[in-house]
């Protein structure tokens, strides 16, 4: 029992230390040099959530587009990637989940196509970074007093919680028939800090971020 109590105190201490450092340890996406649309991206000073720090947007009437082509999700190989020590299998799992999730969400708005045609979009998604959730500590940090307060504030601010995974990616949207760039952005997505379910499993938070990113994309194209 004594050893068990000491372990709990060590975990709590680690959580408190993480809370102290979390404000200065958040990693933000960059203008990835290997992304085709990178020269067109501009910093978005209005993005207070830090979810879309760089973007490009042309004047587009999205209602004229009825179909969409979703290219296979690619895993970014550039030297400025932000995967940290994420394993190759985890990257592949996230890319596969992103493909399935974005395809499912796009079907709610478009007919998915395979060949370029008028009134058709082409979307290219590139997985550029991510992090796994720290097991056990992520969940416990939602329940101790300091962690609960910190994560509650982060939830209100729309920011990240403690010891939680995330995903980073680039979206490029073209007119399929002309190859004209219509919109592009890089994004970082993560779950609400008080989403306890997303703190279980090493990739659960990153996958929740993909879910949110897919919803956000389709909302932009309505």
Secondary structure by P-SEA (a helix, b strand, c coil): caaaaaaaaaaaaaaaaaaaaccccbbbbcccccccccccccccccccccccccccccccccccccbbbbcccccccccccccccccaaaaaaaaaaaaaaaaaaaaacccccccccccbbbbbbbbccccccccaaaaaaaccaaaaaaaaaaaaacccccccccccbbbbbcccccccccccccccccccccccccccccaaaaaaaaaaaaaaaaaaac
